[in-house]
Amino acid sequence: MNQPDSNPNNQGDPKQTRKLDEKYCQSCGAIIRSSAEVCPGCGARQKGMINKTALLLITFFLGGLGAHKFYTGRNLQGILHLLFFWTGIPALVSLVEFIIYASTSSERLNEKYQAKGSALLIACIALGVGLIYMAAILAAIAIPQFIKYRERAYHAVFKSELQNFMTAEELYFLQNNKYTSDLSDLELTHKSPLVEIDIISADKNCFEARVTHAKLHKSVAIDCHSVDQIQDE
Ligand SMILES: [Zn+2]
């Protein structure tokens, strides 16, 4: 644009005036049709030309993400589309714009707007942003579900470990006529590494223990009378 050649005032016939559907060639300054992508005089490709087909495609498929706004240099509106994409409103607005663009001539579109970059590149970026958006929405739904599910699994393990331990103590009592304070006496199989059992005391009358779940940050004090309490856990 800053090249002296492109200044229309220095080039061409000064008496010539531009009509509404015309423009100056960016290279030689000659008056050419506003829809011309290549100057018929000097053969220079005109920058910033709106490709109507590309505009229609990105408005229809990626308008919800504001792709057509970025293509036509209306970045602020594009950002608004991106921000409110999830409401579906930008997609509706884009559909209306699609109809407007479809019924507007290429000349008129090029008078109104200037392409600010490659439609293909903008489409790829919008698609990428759309995919990230989708992934974020899915994660927002899936992660809390997963945490809830895992929490339930932890609770189930905790309860089962408590029951196994108490059953093992009762079995030991039946065989030895006393409870044990040594966990290895109980031969607990499949013990979860997340659950820690600490036998505080044990004799021929009763036992006392503390059972802790590392991930639940939960700790329960139990003794030989705790059977009913565990059922409620
Ligand atoms: Zn030219």
Residues whose N, C-alpha, C, O or C-beta is under 5 A from the ligand:
A	BS01	ZN	C25 S27 C28 G29 C39 G41 C42 G43 A44
